Amino acid sequence: MRQCSGVLSIDDPYLYKYLHSDAPLMQALTDRRRTSNCVVYGRTLNTYALIQGLLNRGVRPSSIILAIPEANCHIEEYD
């Protein structure tokens, strides 16, 4: 499995570690002295639950960028 720096998946079983209030990522996103943005990509209820969780942890709404994919943009697998 390949990993990309700075990219998290909602399916990552350790996501809670990155989103813990003491984690470096959350400290960067909630630091009022400098601006850090995050992009949330998706169109499911999980996407909006993640955004709500970020807001509950103190991330500024203006720091969250929601990228909604078109309904037909995902690759379909064929047998």
Biopython code that builds the backbone (N, CA, C, O; Angstrom):
import numpy as np
from Bio.PDB.StructureBuilder import StructureBuilder

atoms = [
    (1, "MET", "N", (0.848, -1.179, 0.000)),
    (1, "MET", "CA", (0.000, 0.000, 0.000)),
    (1, "MET", "C", (0.893, 1.241, 0.000)),
    (1, "MET", "O", (1.864, 1.315, 0.753)),
    (2, "ARG", "N", (0.560, 2.205, -0.841)),
    (2, "ARG", "CA", (1.317, 3.442, -0.936)),
    (2, "ARG", "C", (0.687, 4.513, -0.080)),
    (2, "ARG", "O", (-0.538, 4.609, 0.004)),
    (3, "GLN", "N", (1.526, 5.330, 0.565)),
    (3, "GLN", "CA", (1.020, 6.412, 1.393)),
    (3, "GLN", "C", (1.462, 7.744, 0.811)),
    (3, "GLN", "O", (2.547, 7.863, 0.242)),
    (4, "CYS", "N", (0.611, 8.733, 0.962)),
    (4, "CYS", "CA", (0.910, 10.096, 0.522)),
    (4, "CYS", "C", (1.037, 10.972, 1.749)),
    (4, "CYS", "O", (0.226, 10.879, 2.670)),
    (5, "SER", "N", (2.034, 11.806, 1.766)),
    (5, "SER", "CA", (2.230, 12.711, 2.886)),
    (5, "SER", "C", (1.109, 13.746, 2.922)),
    (5, "SER", "O", (0.784, 14.354, 1.902)),
    (6, "GLY", "N", (0.525, 13.942, 4.092)),
    (6, "GLY", "CA", (-0.505, 14.957, 4.261)),
    (6, "GLY", "C", (-1.900, 14.537, 3.839)),
    (6, "GLY", "O", (-2.812, 15.364, 3.827)),
    (7, "VAL", "N", (-2.087, 13.265, 3.491)),
    (7, "VAL", "CA", (-3.394, 12.772, 3.067)),
    (7, "VAL", "C", (-3.867, 11.727, 4.070)),
    (7, "VAL", "O", (-3.140, 10.788, 4.393)),
    (8, "LEU", "N", (-5.085, 11.897, 4.554)),
    (8, "LEU", "CA", (-5.679, 10.946, 5.487)),
    (8, "LEU", "C", (-6.942, 10.363, 4.873)),
    (8, "LEU", "O", (-7.633, 11.028, 4.101)),
    (9, "SER", "N", (-7.233, 9.139, 5.217)),
    (9, "SER", "CA", (-8.453, 8.485, 4.763)),
    (9, "SER", "C", (-9.390, 8.308, 5.943)),
    (9, "SER", "O", (-8.953, 8.011, 7.054)),
    (10, "ILE", "N", (-10.654, 8.488, 5.703)),
    (10, "ILE", "CA", (-11.637, 8.269, 6.759)),
    (10, "ILE", "C", (-11.687, 6.787, 7.136)),
    (10, "ILE", "O", (-12.197, 6.439, 8.201)),
    (11, "ASP", "N", (-11.165, 5.916, 6.275)),
    (11, "ASP", "CA", (-11.124, 4.486, 6.546)),
    (11, "ASP", "C", (-9.883, 4.063, 7.330)),
    (11, "ASP", "O", (-9.745, 2.889, 7.674)),
    (12, "ASP", "N", (-8.982, 4.999, 7.617)),
    (12, "ASP", "CA", (-7.775, 4.701, 8.370)),
    (12, "ASP", "C", (-8.159, 4.339, 9.810)),
    (12, "ASP", "O", (-8.785, 5.150, 10.492)),
    (13, "PRO", "N", (-7.797, 3.139, 10.286)),
    (13, "PRO", "CA", (-8.190, 2.750, 11.641)),
    (13, "PRO", "C", (-7.519, 3.603, 12.720)),
    (13, "PRO", "O", (-7.947, 3.574, 13.874)),
    (14, "TYR", "N", (-6.487, 4.354, 12.372)),
    (14, "TYR", "CA", (-5.784, 5.199, 13.345)),
    (14, "TYR", "C", (-6.109, 6.679, 13.163)),
    (14, "TYR", "O", (-5.388, 7.534, 13.677)),
    (15, "LEU", "N", (-7.164, 6.986, 12.454)),
    (15, "LEU", "CA", (-7.547, 8.372, 12.195)),
    (15, "LEU", "C", (-7.740, 9.154, 13.484)),
    (15, "LEU", "O", (-7.404, 10.336, 13.559)),
    (16, "TYR", "N", (-8.282, 8.491, 14.493)),
    (16, "TYR", "CA", (-8.522, 9.166, 15.768)),
    (16, "TYR", "C", (-7.238, 9.716, 16.369)),
    (16, "TYR", "O", (-7.277, 10.718, 17.083)),
    (17, "LYS", "N", (-6.095, 9.080, 16.097)),
    (17, "LYS", "CA", (-4.817, 9.581, 16.618)),
    (17, "LYS", "C", (-4.451, 10.922, 15.987)),
    (17, "LYS", "O", (-3.940, 11.813, 16.665)),
    (18, "TYR", "N", (-4.715, 11.062, 14.689)),
    (18, "TYR", "CA", (-4.408, 12.307, 13.989)),
    (18, "TYR", "C", (-5.347, 13.437, 14.397)),
    (18, "TYR", "O", (-4.966, 14.608, 14.393)),
    (19, "LEU", "N", (-6.584, 13.069, 14.751)),
    (19, "LEU", "CA", (-7.586, 14.075, 15.066)),
    (19, "LEU", "C", (-7.749, 14.322, 16.558)),
    (19, "LEU", "O", (-8.629, 15.080, 16.967)),
    (20, "HIS", "N", (-6.921, 13.697, 17.367)),
    (20, "HIS", "CA", (-6.936, 13.956, 18.812)),
    (20, "HIS", "C", (-6.518, 15.400, 19.051)),
    (20, "HIS", "O", (-5.674, 15.918, 18.320)),
    (21, "SER", "N", (-7.080, 16.053, 20.039)),
    (21, "SER", "CA", (-6.821, 17.479, 20.259)),
    (21, "SER", "C", (-5.353, 17.796, 20.523)),
    (21, "SER", "O", (-4.923, 18.923, 20.278)),
    (22, "ASP", "N", (-4.569, 16.830, 21.019)),
    (22, "ASP", "CA", (-3.151, 17.063, 21.285)),
    (22, "ASP", "C", (-2.246, 16.682, 20.117)),
    (22, "ASP", "O", (-1.034, 16.886, 20.185)),
    (23, "ALA", "N", (-2.812, 16.135, 19.057)),
    (23, "ALA", "CA", (-2.012, 15.698, 17.915)),
    (23, "ALA", "C", (-1.473, 16.907, 17.138)),
    (23, "ALA", "O", (-2.129, 17.948, 17.091)),
    (24, "PRO", "N", (-0.298, 16.782, 16.537)),
    (24, "PRO", "CA", (0.286, 17.898, 15.788)),
    (24, "PRO", "C", (-0.622, 18.452, 14.693)),
    (24, "PRO", "O", (-0.659, 19.662, 14.468)),
    (25, "LEU", "N", (-1.356, 17.569, 14.013)),
    (25, "LEU", "CA", (-2.262, 18.036, 12.961)),
    (25, "LEU", "C", (-3.340, 18.949, 13.529)),
    (25, "LEU", "O", (-3.598, 20.023, 12.985)),
    (26, "MET", "N", (-3.967, 18.527, 14.614)),
    (26, "MET", "CA", (-5.033, 19.345, 15.204)),
    (26, "MET", "C", (-4.474, 20.628, 15.802)),
    (26, "MET", "O", (-5.135, 21.665, 15.756)),
    (27, "GLN", "N", (-3.277, 20.578, 16.359)),
    (27, "GLN", "CA", (-2.671, 21.792, 16.884)),
    (27, "GLN", "C", (-2.413, 22.786, 15.758)),
    (27, "GLN", "O", (-2.610, 23.988, 15.934)),
    (28, "ALA", "N", (-1.974, 22.292, 14.607)),
    (28, "ALA", "CA", (-1.739, 23.176, 13.458)),
    (28, "ALA", "C", (-3.056, 23.767, 12.948)),
    (28, "ALA", "O", (-3.113, 24.949, 12.609)),
    (29, "LEU", "N", (-4.104, 22.958, 12.893)),
    (29, "LEU", "CA", (-5.386, 23.438, 12.368)),
    (29, "LEU", "C", (-6.099, 24.400, 13.314)),
    (29, "LEU", "O", (-6.920, 25.205, 12.875)),
    (30, "THR", "N", (-5.792, 24.323, 14.602)),
    (30, "THR", "CA", (-6.467, 25.199, 15.562)),
    (30, "THR", "C", (-5.582, 26.355, 16.032)),
    (30, "THR", "O", (-6.008, 27.149, 16.871)),
    (31, "ASP", "N", (-4.367, 26.462, 15.509)),
    (31, "ASP", "CA", (-3.452, 27.543, 15.880)),
    (31, "ASP", "C", (-3.981, 28.858, 15.316)),
    (31, "ASP", "O", (-4.074, 29.022, 14.099)),
    (32, "ARG", "N", (-4.325, 29.786, 16.189)),
    (32, "ARG", "CA", (-4.911, 31.060, 15.766)),
    (32, "ARG", "C", (-3.855, 32.033, 15.236)),
    (32, "ARG", "O", (-4.205, 33.048, 14.632)),
    (33, "ARG", "N", (-2.559, 31.737, 15.454)),
    (33, "ARG", "CA", (-1.506, 32.654, 15.015)),
    (33, "ARG", "C", (-1.152, 32.479, 13.547)),
    (33, "ARG", "O", (-0.604, 33.392, 12.929)),
    (34, "ARG", "N", (-1.455, 31.336, 12.993)),
    (34, "ARG", "CA", (-1.170, 31.115, 11.573)),
    (34, "ARG", "C", (-2.306, 30.323, 10.940)),
    (34, "ARG", "O", (-3.006, 29.566, 11.612)),
    (35, "THR", "N", (-2.470, 30.509, 9.674)),
    (35, "THR", "CA", (-3.564, 29.868, 8.961)),
    (35, "THR", "C", (-3.119, 28.533, 8.385)),
    (35, "THR", "O", (-2.114, 28.453, 7.679)),
    (36, "SER", "N", (-3.865, 27.502, 8.689)),
    (36, "SER", "CA", (-3.668, 26.178, 8.099)),
    (36, "SER", "C", (-5.026, 25.715, 7.599)),
    (36, "SER", "O", (-6.011, 25.728, 8.336)),
    (37, "ASN", "N", (-5.063, 25.311, 6.349)),
    (37, "ASN", "CA", (-6.309, 24.832, 5.768)),
    (37, "ASN", "C", (-6.284, 23.322, 5.624)),
    (37, "ASN", "O", (-5.221, 22.705, 5.560)),
    (38, "CYS", "N", (-7.474, 22.737, 5.573)),
    (38, "CYS", "CA", (-7.582, 21.316, 5.261)),
    (38, "CYS", "C", (-8.691, 21.153, 4.222)),
    (38, "CYS", "O", (-9.680, 21.885, 4.221)),
    (39, "VAL", "N", (-8.502, 20.192, 3.359)),
    (39, "VAL", "CA", (-9.487, 19.882, 2.328)),
    (39, "VAL", "C", (-10.146, 18.561, 2.710)),
    (39, "VAL", "O", (-9.471, 17.564, 2.964)),
    (40, "VAL", "N", (-11.451, 18.573, 2.745)),
    (40, "VAL", "CA", (-12.224, 17.369, 3.008)),
    (40, "VAL", "C", (-12.922, 17.008, 1.704)),
    (40, "VAL", "O", (-13.693, 17.799, 1.161)),
    (41, "TYR", "N", (-12.642, 15.796, 1.201)),
    (41, "TYR", "CA", (-13.153, 15.355, -0.091)),
    (41, "TYR", "C", (-14.186, 14.255, 0.126)),
    (41, "TYR", "O", (-13.893, 13.235, 0.749)),
    (42, "GLY", "N", (-15.374, 14.465, -0.382)),
    (42, "GLY", "CA", (-16.402, 13.431, -0.291)),
    (42, "GLY", "C", (-17.791, 14.004, -0.436)),
    (42, "GLY", "O", (-17.986, 15.215, -0.534)),
    (43, "ARG", "N", (-18.752, 13.098, -0.447)),
    (43, "ARG", "CA", (-20.144, 13.508, -0.599)),
    (43, "ARG", "C", (-21.086, 12.653, 0.256)),
    (43, "ARG", "O", (-22.291, 12.611, 0.009)),
    (44, "THR", "N", (-20.529, 11.976, 1.256)),
    (44, "THR", "CA", (-21.353, 11.099, 2.091)),
    (44, "THR", "C", (-21.596, 11.733, 3.455)),
    (44, "THR", "O", (-21.054, 12.791, 3.776)),
    (45, "LEU", "N", (-22.416, 11.067, 4.242)),
    (45, "LEU", "CA", (-22.674, 11.518, 5.601)),
    (45, "LEU", "C", (-21.378, 11.536, 6.418)),
    (45, "LEU", "O", (-21.202, 12.398, 7.278)),
    (46, "ASN", "N", (-20.475, 10.591, 6.155)),
    (46, "ASN", "CA", (-19.195, 10.559, 6.851)),
    (46, "ASN", "C", (-18.387, 11.837, 6.605)),
    (46, "ASN", "O", (-17.669, 12.303, 7.490)),
    (47, "THR", "N", (-18.505, 12.392, 5.416)),
    (47, "THR", "CA", (-17.812, 13.634, 5.090)),
    (47, "THR", "C", (-18.285, 14.756, 5.998)),
    (47, "THR", "O", (-17.476, 15.493, 6.561)),
    (48, "TYR", "N", (-19.577, 14.880, 6.135)),
    (48, "TYR", "CA", (-20.137, 15.950, 6.959)),
    (48, "TYR", "C", (-19.911, 15.694, 8.449)),
    (48, "TYR", "O", (-19.761, 16.638, 9.224)),
    (49, "ALA", "N", (-19.886, 14.431, 8.849)),
    (49, "ALA", "CA", (-19.573, 14.106, 10.246)),
    (49, "ALA", "C", (-18.131, 14.480, 10.571)),
    (49, "ALA", "O", (-17.846, 14.966, 11.666)),
    (50, "LEU", "N", (-17.221, 14.255, 9.625)),
    (50, "LEU", "CA", (-15.826, 14.646, 9.822)),
    (50, "LEU", "C", (-15.699, 16.159, 9.967)),
    (50, "LEU", "O", (-14.972, 16.644, 10.835)),
    (51, "ILE", "N", (-16.402, 16.899, 9.122)),
    (51, "ILE", "CA", (-16.370, 18.359, 9.217)),
    (51, "ILE", "C", (-16.923, 18.822, 10.560)),
    (51, "ILE", "O", (-16.361, 19.724, 11.182)),
    (52, "GLN", "N", (-18.011, 18.221, 11.010)),
    (52, "GLN", "CA", (-18.568, 18.582, 12.310)),
    (52, "GLN", "C", (-17.571, 18.296, 13.425)),
    (52, "GLN", "O", (-17.445, 19.083, 14.363)),
    (53, "GLY", "N", (-16.870, 17.184, 13.329)),
    (53, "GLY", "CA", (-15.851, 16.855, 14.317)),
    (53, "GLY", "C", (-14.719, 17.863, 14.334)),
    (53, "GLY", "O", (-14.227, 18.225, 15.403)),
    (54, "LEU", "N", (-14.297, 18.325, 13.157)),
    (54, "LEU", "CA", (-13.251, 19.346, 13.082)),
    (54, "LEU", "C", (-13.728, 20.646, 13.732)),
    (54, "LEU", "O", (-12.985, 21.284, 14.477)),
    (55, "LEU", "N", (-14.956, 21.028, 13.448)),
    (55, "LEU", "CA", (-15.512, 22.245, 14.040)),
    (55, "LEU", "C", (-15.610, 22.113, 15.559)),
    (55, "LEU", "O", (-15.305, 23.059, 16.285)),
    (56, "ASN", "N", (-16.030, 20.948, 16.038)),
    (56, "ASN", "CA", (-16.142, 20.716, 17.478)),
    (56, "ASN", "C", (-14.795, 20.789, 18.184)),
    (56, "ASN", "O", (-14.725, 21.102, 19.372)),
    (57, "ARG", "N", (-13.719, 20.496, 17.440)),
    (57, "ARG", "CA", (-12.380, 20.528, 18.025)),
    (57, "ARG", "C", (-11.707, 21.899, 17.877)),
    (57, "ARG", "O", (-10.545, 22.069, 18.247)),
    (58, "GLY", "N", (-12.445, 22.869, 17.335)),
    (58, "GLY", "CA", (-11.925, 24.229, 17.284)),
    (58, "GLY", "C", (-11.328, 24.672, 15.966)),
    (58, "GLY", "O", (-10.715, 25.737, 15.901)),
    (59, "VAL", "N", (-11.489, 23.887, 14.917)),
    (59, "VAL", "CA", (-10.994, 24.307, 13.606)),
    (59, "VAL", "C", (-11.929, 25.389, 13.073)),
    (59, "VAL", "O", (-13.150, 25.228, 13.099)),
    (60, "ARG", "N", (-11.359, 26.481, 12.594)),
    (60, "ARG", "CA", (-12.160, 27.575, 12.040)),
    (60, "ARG", "C", (-12.888, 27.110, 10.780)),
    (60, "ARG", "O", (-12.291, 26.435, 9.941)),
    (61, "PRO", "N", (-14.153, 27.455, 10.635)),
    (61, "PRO", "CA", (-14.884, 27.069, 9.419)),
    (61, "PRO", "C", (-14.192, 27.550, 8.143)),
    (61, "PRO", "O", (-14.231, 26.860, 7.124)),
    (62, "SER", "N", (-13.566, 28.710, 8.187)),
    (62, "SER", "CA", (-12.890, 29.232, 7.002)),
    (62, "SER", "C", (-11.639, 28.431, 6.645)),
    (62, "SER", "O", (-11.088, 28.604, 5.558)),
    (63, "SER", "N", (-11.187, 27.561, 7.538)),
    (63, "SER", "CA", (-10.014, 26.729, 7.277)),
    (63, "SER", "C", (-10.370, 25.382, 6.660)),
    (63, "SER", "O", (-9.486, 24.612, 6.287)),
    (64, "ILE", "N", (-11.657, 25.103, 6.554)),
    (64, "ILE", "CA", (-12.114, 23.826, 6.007)),
    (64, "ILE", "C", (-12.628, 24.057, 4.591)),
    (64, "ILE", "O", (-13.541, 24.852, 4.369)),
    (65, "ILE", "N", (-12.032, 23.357, 3.646)),
    (65, "ILE", "CA", (-12.449, 23.434, 2.250)),
    (65, "ILE", "C", (-13.121, 22.117, 1.904)),
    (65, "ILE", "O", (-12.502, 21.057, 1.996)),
    (66, "LEU", "N", (-14.380, 22.180, 1.509)),
    (66, "LEU", "CA", (-15.131, 20.983, 1.144)),
    (66, "LEU", "C", (-15.072, 20.795, -0.363)),
    (66, "LEU", "O", (-15.504, 21.666, -1.118)),
    (67, "ALA", "N", (-14.540, 19.662, -0.800)),
    (67, "ALA", "CA", (-14.475, 19.316, -2.222)),
    (67, "ALA", "C", (-15.470, 18.187, -2.463)),
    (67, "ALA", "O", (-15.268, 17.063, -2.003)),
    (68, "ILE", "N", (-16.530, 18.489, -3.179)),
    (68, "ILE", "CA", (-17.579, 17.502, -3.446)),
    (68, "ILE", "C", (-17.389, 16.947, -4.854)),
    (68, "ILE", "O", (-17.507, 17.686, -5.831)),
    (69, "PRO", "N", (-17.094, 15.651, -4.967)),
    (69, "PRO", "CA", (-16.930, 15.072, -6.298)),
    (69, "PRO", "C", (-18.266, 14.926, -7.006)),
    (69, "PRO", "O", (-19.314, 14.802, -6.371)),
    (70, "GLU", "N", (-18.211, 14.943, -8.324)),
    (70, "GLU", "CA", (-19.429, 14.694, -9.093)),
    (70, "GLU", "C", (-19.864, 13.252, -8.850)),
    (70, "GLU", "O", (-19.038, 12.387, -8.558)),
    (71, "ALA", "N", (-21.124, 13.009, -8.970)),
    (71, "ALA", "CA", (-21.673, 11.687, -8.671)),
    (71, "ALA", "C", (-21.077, 10.597, -9.555)),
    (71, "ALA", "O", (-20.985, 9.446, -9.128)),
    (72, "ASN", "N", (-20.675, 10.930, -10.767)),
    (72, "ASN", "CA", (-20.189, 9.909, -11.699)),
    (72, "ASN", "C", (-18.680, 9.965, -11.905)),
    (72, "ASN", "O", (-18.186, 9.472, -12.920)),
    (73, "CYS", "N", (-17.942, 10.546, -10.982)),
    (73, "CYS", "CA", (-16.507, 10.705, -11.209)),
    (73, "CYS", "C", (-15.663, 9.540, -10.714)),
    (73, "CYS", "O", (-14.460, 9.511, -10.974)),
    (74, "HIS", "N", (-16.243, 8.593, -10.019)),
    (74, "HIS", "CA", (-15.453, 7.480, -9.485)),
    (74, "HIS", "C", (-15.324, 6.366, -10.511)),
    (74, "HIS", "O", (-16.216, 6.141, -11.329)),
    (75, "ILE", "N", (-14.217, 5.690, -10.448)),
    (75, "ILE", "CA", (-13.945, 4.597, -11.384)),
    (75, "ILE", "C", (-14.751, 3.385, -10.968)),
    (75, "ILE", "O", (-14.802, 3.025, -9.792)),
    (76, "GLU", "N", (-15.372, 2.769, -11.937)),
    (76, "GLU", "CA", (-16.131, 1.553, -11.676)),
    (76, "GLU", "C", (-15.276, 0.351, -12.071)),
    (76, "GLU", "O", (-14.566, 0.390, -13.076)),
    (77, "GLU", "N", (-15.346, -0.713, -11.277)),
    (77, "GLU", "CA", (-14.591, -1.924, -11.574)),
    (77, "GLU", "C", (-15.498, -2.890, -12.326)),
    (77, "GLU", "O", (-16.675, -3.052, -12.003)),
    (78, "TYR", "N", (-14.921, -3.518, -13.327)),
    (78, "TYR", "CA", (-15.664, -4.492, -14.123)),
    (78, "TYR", "C", (-14.991, -5.850, -13.996)),
    (78, "TYR", "O", (-13.769, -5.944, -13.887)),
    (79, "ASP", "N", (-15.801, -6.896, -14.010)),
    (79, "ASP", "CA", (-15.252, -8.262, -13.940)),
    (79, "ASP", "C", (-14.696, -8.687, -15.264)),
    (79, "ASP", "O", (-14.194, -9.803, -15.393)),
]
sb = StructureBuilder()
sb.init_structure("model")
sb.init_model(0)
sb.init_chain("A")
sb.init_seg("    ")
for serial, (resi, resn, name, xyz) in enumerate(atoms, 1):
    if name == "N":
        sb.init_residue(resn, " ", resi, " ")
    sb.init_atom(name, np.array(xyz, "f"), 0.0, 1.0, " ", f" {name:<3s}", serial, name[0])
structure = sb.get_structure()
